[in-house]
Amino acid sequence: MAANKFTPGGAIAYLVSLAPEREIFLRTGGHVRFLRISSRFQLTLAAVVAAVLLLWAAGTLAMLWSQASMMLERSHVARDRAAIVARETQVKAYRRSVDDVARDIEQRQSALERILDLDEQDAAATPSTAGKPLSAASPEASKLDTLMQRQRALESRIVTAAKARLAQVDKAIRSFGLNPARMAGQAYGQGGPFIPASSAIAAEPTLRDIAVLMTKLNAAETTLAAIPSGRPTAAPMETSSYGYRRDPFNGMLAFHSGIDFRGRYGQPILAAAPGKIAYVGPRQGYGTVVEVDHGKGLMTRYAHLSRSGVRAGQLVKRGEPIARMGSTGRSTGTHLHFEVRVNGAAVNPRPFLEARQDVLEVQQHAKRRLAGDGNRG
């Protein structure tokens, strides 16, 4: 019975049957020789060949594996490099964003410092940022955190200072017998192209509140600066006051809408406040007049002049000569008739001529600040 080839003995018998002993006959020069190739030699040679092939296949597979591993490693390196480049791009974008925000904050702080008239030492004194998590993140974050804390301190100072200043200005306006809220509602010149604030600034309620507060303060100071407070002439004597009096021509009771100053013929007449010449010429009963528009519905009228020294549309300063005293129109002698009008109605000029020194100081401060804003463009 044939041996089973799946048993050790059967496997050897099966291999031997595949390589039976062979004899090769060689005939050369009339001689015959033969070469015997045994089964063992054949199997040994086959094993050597198989081993060589196996080694070659193993080497080839090793090379292929090495190349695949190298390609995979290169792929990982390329992916990591791309990730690094992307992160560097993000970092650069973050730094640009931080720089943009920092520049915006610095510009706002410069404007805030100008409002408060801070000196360089005060502006350089910024709150400490030690121990802040954001400060430890990066130099850019530390800079931004410092600027933000500095801005909050400035915002708080501005709100306090602006509210106190607004209260002073409103009190000064009331001292002239005027209503600050009503006067602030008068239209005055504004304009310029519409440049909307950035979304970051517009989203900050504190900055919006400061903008509203500063707008109110600017309107109030503009009103205060426009109020006449200078004497229209150097003449010390007032010959007739505001209110009801006996008419000098017919002796009847009449209303006198201004104050009369006696003086010499040709004496200089001065603008009581800065403004624009609104009218120069004759008016019935007044003779030759000069009218100065100070804005906010305020106007001063100078009457019975001998001659004028200005023209309509001309800008004048407080205390600038605008005419000469005379006795034109309905007049009994050389004098100046001085009126203050609010929205076209005559009011008593005396509060404007007798303003207290503290009120005048508040007014002068308002004029200087408005002049400084104009110089800054």
VEXDREN-2710 file (C-alpha; in Angstrom, 1 decimal):
% VEXDREN-2710
k/r/px/py/pz
1/MET/0.0/0.0/0.0
2/ALA/1.4/3.3/-1.1
3/ALA/2.8/5.5/1.7
4/ASN/0.7/8.7/2.6
5/LYS/2.6/11.7/1.3
6/PHE/1.3/13.8/4.1
7/THR/3.4/11.8/6.6
8/PRO/7.1/12.5/7.1
9/GLY/8.1/9.2/5.5
10/GLY/5.6/9.7/2.7
11/ALA/6.8/13.2/2.0
12/ILE/10.4/12.0/1.6
13/ALA/9.3/9.2/-0.7
14/TYR/7.3/11.7/-2.7
15/LEU/10.2/14.0/-3.2
16/VAL/12.5/11.1/-4.1
17/SER/10.0/10.0/-6.7
18/LEU/10.1/13.5/-8.2
19/ALA/13.8/13.3/-8.6
20/PRO/14.7/9.7/-9.7
21/GLU/18.3/8.8/-10.2
22/ARG/19.4/9.8/-13.7
23/GLU/22.3/8.7/-15.9
24/ILE/23.6/10.8/-18.7
25/PHE/25.7/9.2/-21.4
26/LEU/28.4/11.1/-23.1
27/ARG/30.1/9.8/-26.3
28/THR/33.4/11.4/-27.3
29/GLY/36.1/10.0/-29.6
30/GLY/34.6/6.6/-29.8
31/HIS/34.5/6.3/-26.1
32/VAL/31.3/6.2/-24.2
33/ARG/31.1/7.7/-20.7
34/PHE/28.1/8.2/-18.4
35/LEU/27.4/10.6/-15.6
36/ARG/25.1/9.5/-12.8
37/ILE/23.0/12.1/-11.1
38/SER/21.6/10.8/-7.9
39/SER/18.3/11.8/-6.3
40/ARG/20.1/13.3/-3.3
41/PHE/22.1/15.6/-5.6
42/GLN/19.0/16.7/-7.5
43/LEU/17.1/17.4/-4.3
44/THR/20.1/19.3/-2.9
45/LEU/20.5/21.4/-6.0
46/ALA/16.7/22.1/-6.0
47/ALA/16.9/23.1/-2.4
48/VAL/19.9/25.4/-3.1
49/VAL/18.0/27.0/-6.0
50/ALA/14.9/27.3/-3.9
51/ALA/16.9/28.9/-1.1
52/VAL/18.5/31.4/-3.6
53/LEU/15.1/32.2/-5.0
54/LEU/13.7/32.6/-1.5
55/LEU/16.5/34.9/-0.5
56/TRP/16.1/37.0/-3.6
57/ALA/12.3/37.2/-3.0
58/ALA/12.9/38.2/0.6
59/GLY/15.5/40.8/-0.5
60/THR/13.1/42.2/-3.1
61/LEU/10.3/42.3/-0.6
62/ALA/12.6/44.1/1.9
63/MET/13.5/46.7/-0.7
64/LEU/9.9/47.2/-1.6
65/TRP/9.0/47.5/2.1
66/SER/11.8/50.0/2.7
67/GLN/10.7/52.1/-0.3
68/ALA/7.1/52.0/0.8
69/SER/8.1/53.0/4.4
70/MET/10.3/55.8/3.0
71/MET/7.4/57.1/0.8
72/LEU/5.1/56.9/3.8
73/GLU/7.6/58.8/5.9
74/ARG/8.0/61.4/3.2
75/SER/4.2/61.8/3.0
76/HIS/4.1/62.3/6.8
77/VAL/7.0/64.9/6.6
78/ALA/5.2/66.7/3.8
79/ARG/1.9/66.7/5.8
80/ASP/3.8/68.0/8.9
81/ARG/5.5/70.6/6.9
82/ALA/2.2/71.7/5.4
83/ALA/0.7/71.9/8.9
84/ILE/3.7/74.0/10.1
85/VAL/3.3/76.3/7.1
86/ALA/-0.4/76.7/7.9
87/ARG/0.3/77.3/11.5
88/GLU/2.9/79.9/10.6
89/THR/0.4/81.6/8.3
90/GLN/-2.2/81.6/11.2
91/VAL/0.4/83.1/13.6
92/LYS/1.3/85.8/11.0
93/ALA/-2.3/86.6/10.5
94/TYR/-2.9/86.7/14.3
95/ARG/0.1/89.0/14.7
96/ARG/-1.2/91.3/11.9
97/SER/-4.7/91.2/13.5
98/VAL/-3.2/92.1/16.9
99/ASP/-1.1/94.8/15.4
100/ASP/-4.1/96.3/13.6
101/VAL/-6.1/96.2/16.8
102/ALA/-3.2/97.7/18.8
103/ARG/-2.8/100.5/16.2
104/ASP/-6.6/101.2/16.4
105/ILE/-6.5/101.3/20.2
106/GLU/-3.4/103.5/20.2
107/GLN/-5.1/105.9/17.8
108/ARG/-8.2/106.0/20.0
109/GLN/-6.0/106.5/23.1
110/SER/-4.2/109.4/21.4
111/ALA/-7.6/111.1/20.7
112/LEU/-8.7/110.4/24.3
113/GLU/-5.5/111.8/25.7
114/ARG/-5.9/115.0/23.6
115/ILE/-9.4/115.4/25.1
116/LEU/-8.1/115.1/28.6
117/ASP/-5.0/117.2/27.8
118/LEU/-2.8/114.5/29.3
119/ASP/1.0/115.0/29.4
120/GLU/3.5/112.4/28.2
121/GLN/4.3/111.1/31.6
122/ASP/0.7/110.4/32.5
123/ALA/0.2/108.8/29.1
124/ALA/3.2/106.5/29.6
125/ALA/2.0/105.3/33.0
126/THR/0.0/102.2/32.2
127/PRO/-1.5/99.6/34.6
128/SER/0.6/96.5/35.4
129/THR/-0.4/93.3/33.6
130/ALA/1.6/90.8/35.8
131/GLY/-0.2/87.5/36.4
132/LYS/-2.7/87.9/33.5
133/PRO/-3.2/84.6/31.6
134/LEU/-3.4/86.5/28.3
135/SER/-0.1/88.3/29.0
136/ALA/1.7/85.0/29.3
137/ALA/0.4/83.8/26.0
138/SER/2.6/85.9/23.7
139/PRO/4.2/89.4/23.4
140/GLU/1.5/90.5/21.1
141/ALA/-1.2/89.4/23.5
142/SER/0.6/91.2/26.3
143/LYS/0.8/94.4/24.3
144/LEU/-2.9/94.2/23.4
145/ASP/-3.9/93.4/27.0
146/THR/-1.8/96.4/28.3
147/LEU/-3.4/98.7/25.7
148/MET/-6.9/97.5/26.5
149/GLN/-6.4/98.2/30.3
150/ARG/-4.9/101.6/29.5
151/GLN/-7.9/102.4/27.3
152/ARG/-10.4/101.4/30.0
153/ALA/-8.7/103.7/32.5
154/LEU/-8.8/106.5/29.9
155/GLU/-12.4/105.9/29.2
156/SER/-13.3/106.1/32.9
157/ARG/-11.4/109.4/33.3
158/ILE/-13.0/110.8/30.2
159/VAL/-16.5/110.0/31.4
160/THR/-15.8/111.6/34.8
161/ALA/-14.1/114.7/33.4
162/ALA/-16.7/115.2/30.6
163/LYS/-19.7/115.0/33.0
164/ALA/-18.1/117.5/35.4
165/ARG/-17.2/119.8/32.5
166/LEU/-20.7/119.5/31.0
167/ALA/-22.2/120.5/34.4
168/GLN/-20.0/123.6/34.5
169/VAL/-20.9/124.6/31.0
170/ASP/-24.6/124.2/31.6
171/LYS/-24.4/126.2/34.8
172/ALA/-22.5/129.0/32.9
173/ILE/-25.1/129.1/30.1
174/ARG/-27.9/129.3/32.7
175/SER/-26.1/132.3/34.3
176/PHE/-26.8/134.2/31.1
177/GLY/-30.6/133.5/31.5
178/LEU/-30.5/130.9/28.7
179/ASN/-31.8/127.3/28.7
180/PRO/-28.9/124.9/27.9
181/ALA/-31.1/122.1/26.5
182/ARG/-33.0/124.5/24.2
183/MET/-29.8/126.2/23.1
184/ALA/-28.1/122.9/22.4
185/GLY/-30.9/121.9/20.1
186/GLN/-30.1/124.8/17.8
187/ALA/-28.6/123.7/14.5
188/TYR/-24.9/124.5/13.9
189/GLY/-22.5/123.6/11.1
190/GLN/-21.4/120.0/10.8
191/GLY/-20.5/117.8/7.9
192/GLY/-17.9/115.6/6.2
193/PRO/-18.0/112.2/4.5
194/PHE/-19.7/109.3/6.2
195/ILE/-16.9/106.9/7.4
196/PRO/-18.6/104.2/9.6
197/ALA/-16.8/103.0/12.6
198/SER/-15.3/99.5/12.6
199/SER/-17.6/96.8/13.9
200/ALA/-15.3/96.3/16.9
201/ILE/-15.6/99.9/17.9
202/ALA/-19.3/100.2/17.2
203/ALA/-19.9/97.1/19.4
204/GLU/-18.3/98.7/22.4
205/PRO/-21.1/100.5/24.5
206/THR/-18.6/102.5/26.5
207/LEU/-17.1/104.1/23.4
208/ARG/-20.6/104.8/22.0
209/ASP/-21.6/106.5/25.4
210/ILE/-18.4/108.5/25.3
211/ALA/-19.2/109.7/21.7
212/VAL/-22.7/110.8/22.8
213/LEU/-21.4/112.5/25.9
214/MET/-18.6/114.3/23.9
215/THR/-21.2/115.4/21.3
216/LYS/-23.3/116.9/24.1
217/LEU/-20.3/118.6/25.6
218/ASN/-19.1/120.0/22.3
219/ALA/-22.6/121.4/21.5
220/ALA/-22.8/123.0/25.0
221/GLU/-19.3/124.5/24.7
222/THR/-20.1/125.7/21.2
223/THR/-23.2/127.4/22.7
224/LEU/-21.3/128.9/25.6
225/ALA/-18.5/130.2/23.2
226/ALA/-21.1/131.9/21.1
227/ILE/-22.7/133.8/24.0
228/PRO/-21.8/137.6/23.9
229/SER/-19.9/138.5/27.1
230/GLY/-17.7/141.4/26.0
231/ARG/-18.6/145.0/26.4
232/PRO/-19.4/146.6/23.0
233/THR/-17.6/149.8/23.8
234/ALA/-15.3/151.3/26.4
235/ALA/-17.9/153.9/27.5
236/PRO/-18.7/153.3/31.2
237/MET/-22.1/155.0/31.5
238/GLU/-25.4/153.4/30.5
239/THR/-27.9/156.1/29.6
240/SER/-30.9/153.8/29.2
241/SER/-31.6/150.2/30.3
242/TYR/-33.6/147.4/28.9
243/GLY/-37.3/147.4/29.5
244/TYR/-40.1/149.9/29.7
245/ARG/-39.2/153.6/29.7
246/ARG/-40.5/157.1/28.9
247/ASP/-40.0/157.7/25.2
248/PRO/-37.5/160.6/24.7
249/PHE/-39.4/162.1/21.8
250/ASN/-43.1/161.9/22.7
251/GLY/-42.9/161.1/26.4
252/MET/-45.2/158.1/26.1
253/LEU/-44.5/154.7/27.7
254/ALA/-42.4/152.5/25.4
255/PHE/-40.4/149.4/25.4
256/HIS/-36.6/149.7/25.0
257/SER/-35.1/146.5/23.5
258/GLY/-31.5/147.1/24.4
259/ILE/-29.0/149.1/26.5
260/ASP/-27.7/152.6/25.5
261/PHE/-24.0/153.5/26.1
262/ARG/-23.1/157.2/26.0
263/GLY/-19.7/158.2/24.5
264/ARG/-17.9/160.4/22.1
265/TYR/-18.6/160.7/18.4
266/GLY/-16.5/158.2/16.4
267/GLN/-15.6/156.1/19.5
268/PRO/-14.8/152.4/18.5
269/ILE/-17.6/149.9/18.7
270/LEU/-16.4/146.3/19.5
271/ALA/-17.9/142.9/18.8
272/ALA/-19.2/141.4/22.0
273/ALA/-18.5/137.8/20.8
274/PRO/-16.9/136.1/17.8
275/GLY/-19.2/135.6/14.8
276/LYS/-20.1/136.5/11.3
277/ILE/-21.4/139.9/10.1
278/ALA/-25.0/139.2/9.1
279/TYR/-26.1/142.8/8.1
280/VAL/-24.6/146.2/7.6
281/GLY/-26.9/149.1/6.7
282/PRO/-29.9/151.3/7.8
283/ARG/-32.9/150.0/9.8
284/GLN/-35.9/152.1/10.6
285/GLY/-35.5/153.8/14.0
286/TYR/-32.0/152.4/14.4
287/GLY/-30.1/154.4/11.8
288/THR/-27.0/152.7/10.6
289/VAL/-26.6/149.2/12.2
290/VAL/-24.2/146.3/12.3
291/GLU/-25.6/142.9/13.2
292/VAL/-23.4/140.0/14.1
293/ASP/-24.6/136.3/14.0
294/HIS/-22.9/134.3/16.7
295/GLY/-24.6/131.0/15.9
296/LYS/-27.0/129.0/18.0
297/GLY/-29.7/131.6/17.4
298/LEU/-27.7/134.3/19.1
299/MET/-27.3/137.7/17.4
300/THR/-26.1/141.2/18.6
301/ARG/-27.2/144.5/17.1
302/TYR/-25.2/147.7/17.3
303/ALA/-27.2/150.8/16.3
304/HIS/-27.1/154.6/15.7
305/LEU/-23.6/154.2/14.2
306/SER/-21.7/157.0/12.5
307/ARG/-20.2/154.5/10.1
308/SER/-19.3/150.8/9.9
309/GLY/-15.9/149.2/9.4
310/VAL/-17.0/145.7/8.3
311/ARG/-19.0/144.0/5.5
312/ALA/-21.7/141.3/5.4
313/GLY/-20.2/137.8/5.6
314/GLN/-17.0/138.9/7.3
315/LEU/-15.8/136.9/10.3
316/VAL/-14.9/138.9/13.5
317/LYS/-13.4/138.1/16.8
318/ARG/-14.5/139.1/20.3
319/GLY/-13.3/142.7/21.0
320/GLU/-12.6/143.5/17.3
321/PRO/-13.6/147.0/16.2
322/ILE/-16.6/146.8/13.8
323/ALA/-18.0/150.4/13.7
324/ARG/-17.9/153.9/15.1
325/MET/-20.3/155.5/17.6
326/GLY/-22.7/158.1/16.2
327/SER/-26.3/159.4/16.4
328/THR/-28.0/158.2/13.2
329/GLY/-31.7/157.2/13.1
330/ARG/-34.1/158.0/15.9
331/SER/-31.5/159.4/18.4
332/THR/-31.2/162.4/20.7
333/GLY/-27.4/162.4/20.8
334/THR/-24.2/160.4/20.3
335/HIS/-24.6/156.9/21.9
336/LEU/-24.6/153.2/21.1
337/HIS/-27.8/151.2/21.3
338/PHE/-26.8/147.5/22.0
339/GLU/-29.1/144.6/21.7
340/VAL/-28.8/140.8/22.3
341/ARG/-31.4/138.7/20.4
342/VAL/-32.1/134.9/20.9
343/ASN/-33.9/133.3/17.9
344/GLY/-35.0/136.8/16.8
345/ALA/-36.4/138.0/20.1
346/ALA/-34.7/140.7/22.1
347/VAL/-33.5/139.7/25.6
348/ASN/-32.0/141.7/28.5
349/PRO/-28.3/142.3/27.6
350/ARG/-27.3/143.0/31.2
351/PRO/-26.6/139.3/32.2
352/PHE/-24.3/139.1/29.2
353/LEU/-22.4/142.3/30.2
354/GLU/-22.2/141.5/33.9
355/ALA/-21.1/137.8/33.7
356/ARG/-19.1/136.6/36.8
357/GLN/-15.4/136.0/36.5
358/ASP/-15.8/132.2/37.0
359/VAL/-18.4/132.1/34.2
360/LEU/-16.0/134.0/31.9
361/GLU/-13.2/131.5/32.8
362/VAL/-15.4/128.5/31.9
363/GLN/-16.3/130.3/28.6
364/GLN/-12.7/131.1/27.8
365/HIS/-11.8/127.4/28.4
366/ALA/-14.5/126.3/26.1
367/LYS/-13.2/128.7/23.4
368/ARG/-9.7/127.5/23.8
369/ARG/-10.7/123.8/23.6
370/LEU/-12.9/124.5/20.5
371/ALA/-10.0/126.4/18.9
372/GLY/-7.7/123.5/19.7
373/ASP/-10.0/121.0/18.1
374/GLY/-10.2/123.2/15.0
375/ASN/-6.4/123.4/14.8
376/ARG/-6.2/119.6/14.9
377/GLY/-8.4/119.5/11.8
END
